[in-house]
Amino acid sequence: MIIPSAIYLGPYSSASSISFLTTHSLNHILSIGITPLPKVDGVIYHRLALNDSVMSSIISTMDSAINIINDALKSNQGCGRILIHCLAGAFHSPTVVVGYLMKEQGMSLKAALRHVVQARLQVSPNHGFLEQLKTPEQELYGILTLEVNALPHREVDHLALFNDSADAITTG
């Protein structure tokens, strides 16, 4: 769960689990790259294509995803819930969620990535996706909060990267 009772992040298996979707009252699914089966009645499905390649452009996908997420959250009389997933829930979909948190929740790249990693430890966008996320941070806030080009593989190092106090950007 990224935003309680609103935005969830997970793998293909969660998106394909009728019990998971029902338990969390999810009414929208955004698939990044792969569409889940079986489909559940009452759930609206969205799909955006994105390859897990350092050369893939995340920016155009992210902008479309933000529109889908915002529309989903406004649905059901403002109580919409959305699951954003890719195959493993570790590469494509977390990158989109980080972009959403930056652009819509006023978080820095590092704070958004920290938030997502704390919710799902296996998150590890490829270095091409990380580099592309630096551009909107600089455009939105004029800063660069994440200096690494790739996340460490060891869990302890992965978490240690986010052990400082960088929080949401405050705009006056």
C-alpha positions in Angstrom: 0.0 0.0 0.0 1.5 3.3 -1.1 -1.3 5.7 -0.1 -3.7 4.0 2.4 -7.0 3.0 1.0 -6.1 4.5 -2.4 -2.9 3.4 -4.2 -1.5 -0.1 -4.1 1.7 -1.5 -5.7 2.3 -5.1 -6.5 3.2 -7.9 -8.9 1.2 -9.6 -11.6 0.1 -12.3 -9.0 -1.7 -9.6 -6.9 -3.5 -8.2 -10.0 -4.6 -11.8 -10.8 -5.8 -12.6 -7.3 -9.6 -12.2 -7.0 -9.3 -12.5 -3.2 -6.6 -9.8 -3.1 -8.6 -7.4 -5.3 -11.8 -8.1 -3.3 -10.2 -7.8 0.2 -8.7 -4.4 -0.7 -11.8 -3.2 -2.6 -9.7 -2.3 -5.6 -11.8 -1.0 -8.5 -9.0 -0.1 -10.9 -5.9 -1.9 -12.1 -3.1 -0.2 -14.0 -0.9 -2.8 -15.7 2.5 -1.6 -16.8 3.5 -4.0 -19.6 1.3 -7.0 -18.8 -2.4 -7.5 -18.3 -3.6 -9.8 -15.5 -6.0 -12.7 -16.0 -8.6 -13.5 -15.0 -10.5 -10.2 -15.0 -12.7 -9.4 -12.1 -16.2 -8.0 -12.5 -16.4 -4.4 -11.3 -12.7 -3.7 -11.8 -11.7 -1.3 -14.6 -8.5 -2.3 -16.3 -5.9 0.0 -17.8 -2.7 -1.0 -19.6 0.4 1.0 -20.6 3.2 -0.5 -22.6 6.7 -0.1 -21.2 9.8 -2.3 -21.7 12.3 -2.9 -18.9 15.1 -1.4 -20.9 17.4 1.4 -19.9 16.5 3.0 -23.3 12.7 2.9 -22.6 11.1 6.3 -22.1 9.4 6.4 -18.7 8.3 10.1 -19.0 5.5 9.7 -21.6 4.3 6.5 -19.8 4.4 8.3 -16.4 2.3 11.2 -17.7 -0.4 8.8 -19.0 -0.2 6.8 -15.7 -0.7 9.9 -13.6 -3.9 10.8 -15.5 -5.2 7.2 -15.1 -4.3 7.2 -11.4 -6.0 10.5 -10.7 -9.1 9.5 -12.6 -9.3 6.2 -10.7 -9.0 7.9 -7.4 -11.8 10.3 -8.3 -14.1 7.4 -9.3 -16.5 5.7 -6.9 -17.5 9.2 -5.5 -13.8 10.0 -4.7 -13.1 6.7 -3.0 -11.5 4.9 -5.9 -8.7 2.5 -5.3 -6.1 1.4 -7.8 -3.5 -1.3 -7.9 -0.5 -0.5 -10.1 1.5 -3.5 -11.1 4.0 -5.0 -13.5 5.3 -8.5 -13.7 7.4 -8.5 -10.5 6.2 -5.2 -9.0 9.9 -4.2 -8.7 10.9 -2.3 -11.8 8.3 -0.6 -14.1 5.3 0.0 -11.8 7.4 1.4 -8.9 9.0 3.9 -11.3 5.6 5.1 -12.3 4.5 5.3 -8.7 7.6 7.3 -7.8 6.8 9.7 -10.6 3.3 10.1 -9.4 4.4 10.8 -5.8 6.9 13.5 -7.2 4.4 15.2 -9.5 1.2 14.9 -7.5 2.2 14.6 -3.9 5.1 17.1 -3.9 7.8 14.6 -2.9 11.4 14.8 -3.9 12.8 11.8 -5.9 14.6 10.5 -2.9 11.6 10.8 -0.6 9.3 9.2 -3.1 11.6 6.4 -3.8 12.2 5.9 0.0 8.4 5.7 0.5 8.0 3.1 -2.2 11.0 1.0 -1.1 9.7 1.0 2.5 6.4 -0.3 1.2 7.9 -2.9 -1.1 11.6 -3.8 -0.4 12.2 -5.5 -3.7 11.7 -2.2 -5.6 14.7 -1.5 -7.9 14.1 0.6 -11.0 16.8 0.1 -13.6 19.4 2.8 -13.9 17.8 4.3 -17.0 14.5 4.8 -15.2 16.3 6.3 -12.2 18.2 8.8 -14.5 14.9 9.8 -16.2 13.2 10.5 -12.9 15.9 13.0 -12.1 14.7 15.3 -14.9 11.2 16.0 -13.6 12.7 16.5 -10.1 15.0 19.2 -11.5 12.2 20.7 -13.5 9.7 20.7 -10.7 11.9 21.6 -7.8 15.3 22.7 -9.1 17.1 20.2 -7.0 18.6 16.7 -7.3 18.2 14.6 -4.2 19.3 11.2 -5.5 22.9 11.0 -6.7 23.2 7.3 -7.3 22.6 5.8 -10.7 21.4 2.4 -9.4 20.0 1.1 -6.2 22.3 -1.3 -4.2 21.4 -5.0 -4.4 21.9 -5.9 -0.8 18.8 -5.1 1.3 20.8 -3.5 4.1 22.5 -1.2 1.6 19.2 -0.6 -0.2 17.6 0.7 3.0 20.7 2.6 4.2 20.5 4.8 1.1 17.3 6.3 2.5 18.4 6.8 6.1 18.5 10.6 6.0 15.7 13.1 6.5 14.9 14.2 3.0 11.1 14.7 3.0 8.5 16.2 0.8 9.3 19.4 -1.1 7.4 22.3 0.3 6.2 24.9 -2.2 5.3 28.3 -0.9 
